[in-house]
Amino acid sequence: MGKKELTIKDLISSANAFCEQETKYENKELYGVTDGKAVGTYIEHKFKEFLNKSFKLDNGNSARGIDLPAPKINTDIKVTSIKQPQS
């Protein structure tokens, strides 16, 4: 059986599930890392892997300028720190 096409509703639900999962997981790979861009990239890739387990994804990349470029999704993933939220 093939993977389901990702919808906005699925994306929102999956983002919530991913965040719940990550609050319980110690990302030891990130201990001591102070480069916000590196942290963001790590979490972004982890979220895309999470999505890819259940959904067909049209993965974007930095050069394309958007992370999930499928016409019905057209979404860029952003990661912020509770200590330094985006303004």
PDB file as gemmi writes it, atoms N, CA and C in Angstrom:
CRYST1    1.000    1.000    1.000  90.00  90.00  90.00 P 1                      
ATOM      1  N   MET A   1       0.847  -1.178   0.000  1.00  0.00           N  
ATOM      2  CA  MET A   1       0.000   0.000   0.000  1.00  0.00           C  
ATOM      3  C   MET A   1       0.892   1.239   0.000  1.00  0.00           C  
ATOM      4  N   GLY A   2       0.565   2.191  -0.856  1.00  0.00           N  
ATOM      5  CA  GLY A   2       1.356   3.409  -0.964  1.00  0.00           C  
ATOM      6  C   GLY A   2       1.061   4.395   0.153  1.00  0.00           C  
ATOM      7  N   LYS A   3       1.921   5.351   0.239  1.00  0.00           N  
ATOM      8  CA  LYS A   3       1.756   6.387   1.261  1.00  0.00           C  
ATOM      9  C   LYS A   3       0.698   7.391   0.824  1.00  0.00           C  
ATOM     10  N   LYS A   4       0.051   7.963   1.788  1.00  0.00           N  
ATOM     11  CA  LYS A   4      -0.986   8.968   1.582  1.00  0.00           C  
ATOM     12  C   LYS A   4      -0.345  10.310   1.216  1.00  0.00           C  
ATOM     13  N   GLU A   5      -1.031  11.081   0.378  1.00  0.00           N  
ATOM     14  CA  GLU A   5      -0.554  12.424   0.056  1.00  0.00           C  
ATOM     15  C   GLU A   5      -0.786  13.336   1.264  1.00  0.00           C  
ATOM     16  N   LEU A   6       0.214  14.118   1.604  1.00  0.00           N  
ATOM     17  CA  LEU A   6       0.143  15.022   2.755  1.00  0.00           C  
ATOM     18  C   LEU A   6      -0.827  16.169   2.484  1.00  0.00           C  
ATOM     19  N   THR A   7      -1.700  16.433   3.455  1.00  0.00           N  
ATOM     20  CA  THR A   7      -2.617  17.574   3.380  1.00  0.00           C  
ATOM     21  C   THR A   7      -2.238  18.565   4.484  1.00  0.00           C  
ATOM     22  N   ILE A   8      -2.793  19.757   4.421  1.00  0.00           N  
ATOM     23  CA  ILE A   8      -2.541  20.755   5.472  1.00  0.00           C  
ATOM     24  C   ILE A   8      -3.006  20.216   6.828  1.00  0.00           C  
ATOM     25  N   LYS A   9      -4.175  19.584   6.844  1.00  0.00           N  
ATOM     26  CA  LYS A   9      -4.698  19.016   8.093  1.00  0.00           C  
ATOM     27  C   LYS A   9      -3.726  17.974   8.652  1.00  0.00           C  
ATOM     28  N   ASP A  10      -3.204  17.110   7.775  1.00  0.00           N  
ATOM     29  CA  ASP A  10      -2.217  16.106   8.195  1.00  0.00           C  
ATOM     30  C   ASP A  10      -0.941  16.769   8.704  1.00  0.00           C  
ATOM     31  N   LEU A  11      -0.512  17.828   8.021  1.00  0.00           N  
ATOM     32  CA  LEU A  11       0.713  18.532   8.405  1.00  0.00           C  
ATOM     33  C   LEU A  11       0.586  19.110   9.811  1.00  0.00           C  
ATOM     34  N   ILE A  12      -0.537  19.742  10.090  1.00  0.00           N  
ATOM     35  CA  ILE A  12      -0.764  20.337  11.413  1.00  0.00           C  
ATOM     36  C   ILE A  12      -0.819  19.249  12.487  1.00  0.00           C  
ATOM     37  N   SER A  13      -1.559  18.188  12.213  1.00  0.00           N  
ATOM     38  CA  SER A  13      -1.670  17.079  13.164  1.00  0.00           C  
ATOM     39  C   SER A  13      -0.306  16.424  13.399  1.00  0.00           C  
ATOM     40  N   SER A  14       0.445  16.233  12.327  1.00  0.00           N  
ATOM     41  CA  SER A  14       1.772  15.618  12.435  1.00  0.00           C  
ATOM     42  C   SER A  14       2.750  16.515  13.172  1.00  0.00           C  
ATOM     43  N   ALA A  15       2.659  17.817  12.951  1.00  0.00           N  
ATOM     44  CA  ALA A  15       3.538  18.755  13.655  1.00  0.00           C  
ATOM     45  C   ALA A  15       3.276  18.688  15.159  1.00  0.00           C  
ATOM     46  N   ASN A  16       2.009  18.616  15.533  1.00  0.00           N  
ATOM     47  CA  ASN A  16       1.665  18.481  16.954  1.00  0.00           C  
ATOM     48  C   ASN A  16       2.211  17.180  17.533  1.00  0.00           C  
ATOM     49  N   ALA A  17       2.028  16.080  16.811  1.00  0.00           N  
ATOM     50  CA  ALA A  17       2.518  14.781  17.282  1.00  0.00           C  
ATOM     51  C   ALA A  17       4.041  14.783  17.386  1.00  0.00           C  
ATOM     52  N   PHE A  18       4.713  15.370  16.395  1.00  0.00           N  
ATOM     53  CA  PHE A  18       6.173  15.441  16.401  1.00  0.00           C  
ATOM     54  C   PHE A  18       6.667  16.251  17.596  1.00  0.00           C  
ATOM     55  N   CYS A  19       6.037  17.380  17.856  1.00  0.00           N  
ATOM     56  CA  CYS A  19       6.449  18.220  18.994  1.00  0.00           C  
ATOM     57  C   CYS A  19       6.244  17.491  20.314  1.00  0.00           C  
ATOM     58  N   GLU A  20       5.125  16.797  20.449  1.00  0.00           N  
ATOM     59  CA  GLU A  20       4.879  16.006  21.662  1.00  0.00           C  
ATOM     60  C   GLU A  20       5.963  14.946  21.828  1.00  0.00           C  
ATOM     61  N   GLN A  21       6.306  14.273  20.740  1.00  0.00           N  
ATOM     62  CA  GLN A  21       7.347  13.238  20.771  1.00  0.00           C  
ATOM     63  C   GLN A  21       8.691  13.844  21.167  1.00  0.00           C  
ATOM     64  N   GLU A  22       9.034  14.966  20.587  1.00  0.00           N  
ATOM     65  CA  GLU A  22      10.347  15.569  20.816  1.00  0.00           C  
ATOM     66  C   GLU A  22      10.501  16.139  22.223  1.00  0.00           C  
ATOM     67  N   THR A  23       9.407  16.523  22.874  1.00  0.00           N  
ATOM     68  CA  THR A  23       9.517  17.033  24.242  1.00  0.00           C  
ATOM     69  C   THR A  23       9.908  15.923  25.213  1.00  0.00           C  
ATOM     70  N   LYS A  24       9.695  14.676  24.802  1.00  0.00           N  
ATOM     71  CA  LYS A  24      10.024  13.532  25.651  1.00  0.00           C  
ATOM     72  C   LYS A  24      11.378  12.925  25.300  1.00  0.00           C  
ATOM     73  N   TYR A  25      11.990  13.386  24.217  1.00  0.00           N  
ATOM     74  CA  TYR A  25      13.234  12.796  23.722  1.00  0.00           C  
ATOM     75  C   TYR A  25      14.405  13.728  23.983  1.00  0.00           C  
ATOM     76  N   GLU A  26      15.470  13.180  24.548  1.00  0.00           N  
ATOM     77  CA  GLU A  26      16.674  13.979  24.785  1.00  0.00           C  
ATOM     78  C   GLU A  26      17.546  13.920  23.534  1.00  0.00           C  
ATOM     79  N   ASN A  27      17.601  15.020  22.801  1.00  0.00           N  
ATOM     80  CA  ASN A  27      18.430  15.091  21.600  1.00  0.00           C  
ATOM     81  C   ASN A  27      19.875  15.329  22.013  1.00  0.00           C  
ATOM     82  N   LYS A  28      20.526  14.262  22.444  1.00  0.00           N  
ATOM     83  CA  LYS A  28      21.897  14.381  22.953  1.00  0.00           C  
ATOM     84  C   LYS A  28      22.856  14.890  21.885  1.00  0.00           C  
ATOM     85  N   GLU A  29      22.488  14.711  20.614  1.00  0.00           N  
ATOM     86  CA  GLU A  29      23.312  15.214  19.517  1.00  0.00           C  
ATOM     87  C   GLU A  29      23.411  16.737  19.554  1.00  0.00           C  
ATOM     88  N   LEU A  30      22.478  17.369  20.233  1.00  0.00           N  
ATOM     89  CA  LEU A  30      22.426  18.831  20.261  1.00  0.00           C  
ATOM     90  C   LEU A  30      23.009  19.431  21.537  1.00  0.00           C  
ATOM     91  N   TYR A  31      23.419  18.594  22.485  1.00  0.00           N  
ATOM     92  CA  TYR A  31      23.991  19.125  23.728  1.00  0.00           C  
ATOM     93  C   TYR A  31      25.220  19.962  23.402  1.00  0.00           C  
ATOM     94  N   GLY A  32      25.247  21.169  23.899  1.00  0.00           N  
ATOM     95  CA  GLY A  32      26.388  22.059  23.705  1.00  0.00           C  
ATOM     96  C   GLY A  32      26.400  22.799  22.383  1.00  0.00           C  
ATOM     97  N   VAL A  33      25.469  22.506  21.499  1.00  0.00           N  
ATOM     98  CA  VAL A  33      25.416  23.188  20.204  1.00  0.00           C  
ATOM     99  C   VAL A  33      24.768  24.548  20.406  1.00  0.00           C  
ATOM    100  N   THR A  34      25.462  25.589  20.010  1.00  0.00           N  
ATOM    101  CA  THR A  34      24.940  26.949  20.185  1.00  0.00           C  
ATOM    102  C   THR A  34      24.584  27.604  18.856  1.00  0.00           C  
ATOM    103  N   ASP A  35      24.884  26.941  17.764  1.00  0.00           N  
ATOM    104  CA  ASP A  35      24.578  27.475  16.438  1.00  0.00           C  
ATOM    105  C   ASP A  35      23.104  27.214  16.131  1.00  0.00           C  
ATOM    106  N   GLY A  36      22.300  28.265  16.197  1.00  0.00           N  
ATOM    107  CA  GLY A  36      20.866  28.132  15.979  1.00  0.00           C  
ATOM    108  C   GLY A  36      20.516  27.536  14.634  1.00  0.00           C  
ATOM    109  N   LYS A  37      21.272  27.887  13.609  1.00  0.00           N  
ATOM    110  CA  LYS A  37      21.004  27.358  12.271  1.00  0.00           C  
ATOM    111  C   LYS A  37      21.218  25.844  12.236  1.00  0.00           C  
ATOM    112  N   ALA A  38      22.268  25.365  12.898  1.00  0.00           N  
ATOM    113  CA  ALA A  38      22.540  23.923  12.945  1.00  0.00           C  
ATOM    114  C   ALA A  38      21.421  23.186  13.677  1.00  0.00           C  
ATOM    115  N   VAL A  39      20.943  23.762  14.764  1.00  0.00           N  
ATOM    116  CA  VAL A  39      19.845  23.152  15.524  1.00  0.00           C  
ATOM    117  C   VAL A  39      18.592  23.105  14.657  1.00  0.00           C  
ATOM    118  N   GLY A  40      18.280  24.215  14.010  1.00  0.00           N  
ATOM    119  CA  GLY A  40      17.104  24.281  13.144  1.00  0.00           C  
ATOM    120  C   GLY A  40      17.155  23.262  12.025  1.00  0.00           C  
ATOM    121  N   THR A  41      18.307  23.142  11.388  1.00  0.00           N  
ATOM    122  CA  THR A  41      18.474  22.185  10.293  1.00  0.00           C  
ATOM    123  C   THR A  41      18.307  20.756  10.792  1.00  0.00           C  
ATOM    124  N   TYR A  42      18.861  20.454  11.960  1.00  0.00           N  
ATOM    125  CA  TYR A  42      18.751  19.113  12.542  1.00  0.00           C  
ATOM    126  C   TYR A  42      17.279  18.760  12.800  1.00  0.00           C  
ATOM    127  N   ILE A  43      16.553  19.649  13.447  1.00  0.00           N  
ATOM    128  CA  ILE A  43      15.143  19.395  13.773  1.00  0.00           C  
ATOM    129  C   ILE A  43      14.297  19.347  12.503  1.00  0.00           C  
ATOM    130  N   GLU A  44      14.579  20.229  11.560  1.00  0.00           N  
ATOM    131  CA  GLU A  44      13.850  20.236  10.283  1.00  0.00           C  
ATOM    132  C   GLU A  44      14.000  18.888   9.576  1.00  0.00           C  
ATOM    133  N   HIS A  45      15.215  18.373   9.490  1.00  0.00           N  
ATOM    134  CA  HIS A  45      15.436  17.079   8.836  1.00  0.00           C  
ATOM    135  C   HIS A  45      14.738  15.953   9.590  1.00  0.00           C  
ATOM    136  N   LYS A  46      14.770  16.027  10.904  1.00  0.00           N  
ATOM    137  CA  LYS A  46      14.114  15.008  11.725  1.00  0.00           C  
ATOM    138  C   LYS A  46      12.593  15.039  11.505  1.00  0.00           C  
ATOM    139  N   PHE A  47      12.020  16.235  11.391  1.00  0.00           N  
ATOM    140  CA  PHE A  47      10.581  16.365  11.145  1.00  0.00           C  
ATOM    141  C   PHE A  47      10.222  15.833   9.758  1.00  0.00           C  
ATOM    142  N   LYS A  48      11.041  16.120   8.767  1.00  0.00           N  
ATOM    143  CA  LYS A  48      10.774  15.615   7.420  1.00  0.00           C  
ATOM    144  C   LYS A  48      10.837  14.083   7.388  1.00  0.00           C  
ATOM    145  N   GLU A  49      11.778  13.496   8.123  1.00  0.00           N  
ATOM    146  CA  GLU A  49      11.853  12.035   8.228  1.00  0.00           C  
ATOM    147  C   GLU A  49      10.587  11.490   8.893  1.00  0.00           C  
ATOM    148  N   PHE A  50      10.120  12.183   9.927  1.00  0.00           N  
ATOM    149  CA  PHE A  50       8.893  11.814  10.634  1.00  0.00           C  
ATOM    150  C   PHE A  50       7.707  11.813   9.659  1.00  0.00           C  
ATOM    151  N   LEU A  51       7.594  12.871   8.864  1.00  0.00           N  
ATOM    152  CA  LEU A  51       6.512  12.969   7.884  1.00  0.00           C  
ATOM    153  C   LEU A  51       6.629  11.884   6.819  1.00  0.00           C  
ATOM    154  N   ASN A  52       7.849  11.639   6.376  1.00  0.00           N  
ATOM    155  CA  ASN A  52       8.084  10.704   5.274  1.00  0.00           C  
ATOM    156  C   ASN A  52       7.706   9.266   5.627  1.00  0.00           C  
ATOM    157  N   LYS A  53       7.615   8.946   6.902  1.00  0.00           N  
ATOM    158  CA  LYS A  53       7.207   7.597   7.316  1.00  0.00           C  
ATOM    159  C   LYS A  53       5.762   7.311   6.922  1.00  0.00           C  
ATOM    160  N   SER A  54       4.928   8.348   6.882  1.00  0.00           N  
ATOM    161  CA  SER A  54       3.500   8.158   6.641  1.00  0.00           C  
ATOM    162  C   SER A  54       2.976   8.779   5.357  1.00  0.00           C  
ATOM    163  N   PHE A  55       3.706   9.753   4.818  1.00  0.00           N  
ATOM    164  CA  PHE A  55       3.176  10.520   3.692  1.00  0.00           C  
ATOM    165  C   PHE A  55       4.149  10.608   2.523  1.00  0.00           C  
ATOM    166  N   LYS A  56       3.570  10.771   1.331  1.00  0.00           N  
ATOM    167  CA  LYS A  56       4.381  11.077   0.154  1.00  0.00           C  
ATOM    168  C   LYS A  56       4.757  12.546   0.262  1.00  0.00           C  
ATOM    169  N   LEU A  57       6.032  12.836   0.117  1.00  0.00           N  
ATOM    170  CA  LEU A  57       6.489  14.218   0.234  1.00  0.00           C  
ATOM    171  C   LEU A  57       7.181  14.670  -1.033  1.00  0.00           C  
ATOM    172  N   ASP A  58       6.944  15.908  -1.396  1.00  0.00           N  
ATOM    173  CA  ASP A  58       7.719  16.577  -2.438  1.00  0.00           C  
ATOM    174  C   ASP A  58       8.703  17.433  -1.663  1.00  0.00           C  
ATOM    175  N   ASN A  59       9.853  16.844  -1.335  1.00  0.00           N  
ATOM    176  CA  ASN A  59      10.827  17.543  -0.504  1.00  0.00           C  
ATOM    177  C   ASN A  59      11.519  18.657  -1.255  1.00  0.00           C  
ATOM    178  N   GLY A  60      11.550  19.793  -0.636  1.00  0.00           N  
ATOM    179  CA  GLY A  60      12.301  20.914  -1.168  1.00  0.00           C  
ATOM    180  C   GLY A  60      13.694  20.896  -0.576  1.00  0.00           C  
ATOM    181  N   ASN A  61      14.401  21.975  -0.773  1.00  0.00           N  
ATOM    182  CA  ASN A  61      15.728  22.125  -0.187  1.00  0.00           C  
ATOM    183  C   ASN A  61      16.056  23.603  -0.111  1.00  0.00           C  
ATOM    184  N   SER A  62      17.177  23.916   0.485  1.00  0.00           N  
ATOM    185  CA  SER A  62      17.561  25.312   0.675  1.00  0.00           C  
ATOM    186  C   SER A  62      17.645  26.059  -0.647  1.00  0.00           C  
ATOM    187  N   ALA A  63      18.156  25.394  -1.667  1.00  0.00           N  
ATOM    188  CA  ALA A  63      18.305  26.053  -2.966  1.00  0.00           C  
ATOM    189  C   ALA A  63      16.951  26.396  -3.576  1.00  0.00           C  
ATOM    190  N   ARG A  64      15.946  25.552  -3.315  1.00  0.00           N  
ATOM    191  CA  ARG A  64      14.602  25.813  -3.844  1.00  0.00           C  
ATOM    192  C   ARG A  64      13.867  26.847  -2.996  1.00  0.00           C  
ATOM    193  N   GLY A  65      14.323  27.034  -1.775  1.00  0.00           N  
ATOM    194  CA  GLY A  65      13.763  28.075  -0.927  1.00  0.00           C  
ATOM    195  C   GLY A  65      12.536  27.704  -0.124  1.00  0.00           C  
ATOM    196  N   ILE A  66      12.051  26.483  -0.263  1.00  0.00           N  
ATOM    197  CA  ILE A  66      10.881  26.068   0.513  1.00  0.00           C  
ATOM    198  C   ILE A  66      11.012  24.577   0.835  1.00  0.00           C  
ATOM    199  N   ASP A  67      10.644  24.205   2.040  1.00  0.00           N  
ATOM    200  CA  ASP A  67      10.864  22.836   2.506  1.00  0.00           C  
ATOM    201  C   ASP A  67       9.847  21.823   1.996  1.00  0.00           C  
ATOM    202  N   LEU A  68       8.587  22.208   1.940  1.00  0.00           N  
ATOM    203  CA  LEU A  68       7.518  21.320   1.475  1.00  0.00           C  
ATOM    204  C   LEU A  68       6.776  22.029   0.338  1.00  0.00           C  
ATOM    205  N   PRO A  69       7.322  21.936  -0.888  1.00  0.00           N  
ATOM    206  CA  PRO A  69       6.804  22.745  -1.996  1.00  0.00           C  
ATOM    207  C   PRO A  69       5.577  22.201  -2.725  1.00  0.00           C  
ATOM    208  N   ALA A  70       5.002  21.091  -2.299  1.00  0.00           N  
ATOM    209  CA  ALA A  70       3.821  20.555  -2.986  1.00  0.00           C  
ATOM    210  C   ALA A  70       2.765  21.653  -3.091  1.00  0.00           C  
ATOM    211  N   PRO A  71       2.094  21.753  -4.236  1.00  0.00           N  
ATOM    212  CA  PRO A  71       1.135  22.853  -4.455  1.00  0.00           C  
ATOM    213  C   PRO A  71       0.095  23.036  -3.350  1.00  0.00           C  
ATOM    214  N   LYS A  72      -0.401  21.942  -2.783  1.00  0.00           N  
ATOM    215  CA  LYS A  72      -1.429  22.064  -1.736  1.00  0.00           C  
ATOM    216  C   LYS A  72      -0.835  22.351  -0.360  1.00  0.00           C  
ATOM    217  N   ILE A  73       0.497  22.220  -0.226  1.00  0.00           N  
ATOM    218  CA  ILE A  73       1.162  22.433   1.058  1.00  0.00           C  
ATOM    219  C   ILE A  73       1.928  23.749   1.054  1.00  0.00           C  
ATOM    220  N   ASN A  74       2.898  23.872   0.150  1.00  0.00           N  
ATOM    221  CA  ASN A  74       3.677  25.108  -0.035  1.00  0.00           C  
ATOM    222  C   ASN A  74       4.079  25.737   1.304  1.00  0.00           C  
ATOM    223  N   THR A  75       4.833  24.985   2.092  1.00  0.00           N  
ATOM    224  CA  THR A  75       5.162  25.392   3.454  1.00  0.00           C  
ATOM    225  C   THR A  75       6.661  25.328   3.708  1.00  0.00           C  
ATOM    226  N   ASP A  76       7.162  26.319   4.414  1.00  0.00           N  
ATOM    227  CA  ASP A  76       8.548  26.336   4.845  1.00  0.00           C  
ATOM    228  C   ASP A  76       8.563  26.004   6.334  1.00  0.00           C  
ATOM    229  N   ILE A  77       9.489  25.172   6.749  1.00  0.00           N  
ATOM    230  CA  ILE A  77       9.588  24.759   8.150  1.00  0.00           C  
ATOM    231  C   ILE A  77      10.527  25.712   8.879  1.00  0.00           C  
ATOM    232  N   LYS A  78      10.086  26.205  10.024  1.00  0.00           N  
ATOM    233  CA  LYS A  78      10.907  27.091  10.850  1.00  0.00           C  
ATOM    234  C   LYS A  78      11.011  26.510  12.249  1.00  0.00           C  
ATOM    235  N   VAL A  79      12.201  26.597  12.812  1.00  0.00           N  
ATOM    236  CA  VAL A  79      12.452  26.124  14.170  1.00  0.00           C  
ATOM    237  C   VAL A  79      12.906  27.319  14.990  1.00  0.00           C  
ATOM    238  N   THR A  80      12.270  27.523  16.145  1.00  0.00           N  
ATOM    239  CA  THR A  80      12.671  28.628  17.018  1.00  0.00           C  
ATOM    240  C   THR A  80      12.962  28.097  18.414  1.00  0.00           C  
ATOM    241  N   SER A  81      13.727  28.857  19.143  1.00  0.00           N  
ATOM    242  CA  SER A  81      14.085  28.500  20.512  1.00  0.00           C  
ATOM    243  C   SER A  81      13.180  29.240  21.481  1.00  0.00           C  
ATOM    244  N   ILE A  82      12.804  28.578  22.549  1.00  0.00           N  
ATOM    245  CA  ILE A  82      12.011  29.238  23.580  1.00  0.00           C  
ATOM    246  C   ILE A  82      12.815  30.362  24.232  1.00  0.00           C  
ATOM    247  N   LYS A  83      14.153  30.222  24.207  1.00  0.00           N  
ATOM    248  CA  LYS A  83      15.024  31.241  24.791  1.00  0.00           C  
ATOM    249  C   LYS A  83      15.229  32.428  23.865  1.00  0.00           C  
ATOM    250  N   GLN A  84      15.036  32.215  22.571  1.00  0.00           N  
ATOM    251  CA  GLN A  84      15.242  33.297  21.611  1.00  0.00           C  
ATOM    252  C   GLN A  84      14.195  33.180  20.501  1.00  0.00           C  
ATOM    253  N   PRO A  85      12.934  33.460  20.820  1.00  0.00           N  
ATOM    254  CA  PRO A  85      11.880  33.324  19.816  1.00  0.00           C  
ATOM    255  C   PRO A  85      12.043  34.333  18.684  1.00  0.00           C  
ATOM    256  N   GLN A  86      11.481  33.983  17.536  1.00  0.00           N  
ATOM    257  CA  GLN A  86      11.522  34.877  16.376  1.00  0.00           C  
ATOM    258  C   GLN A  86      10.695  36.118  16.680  1.00  0.00           C  
ATOM    259  N   SER A  87      11.140  37.231  16.174  1.00  0.00           N  
ATOM    260  CA  SER A  87      10.378  38.469  16.400  1.00  0.00           C  
ATOM    261  C   SER A  87       9.376  38.684  15.299  1.00  0.00           C  
TER     262      SER A  87                                                      
END                                                                             
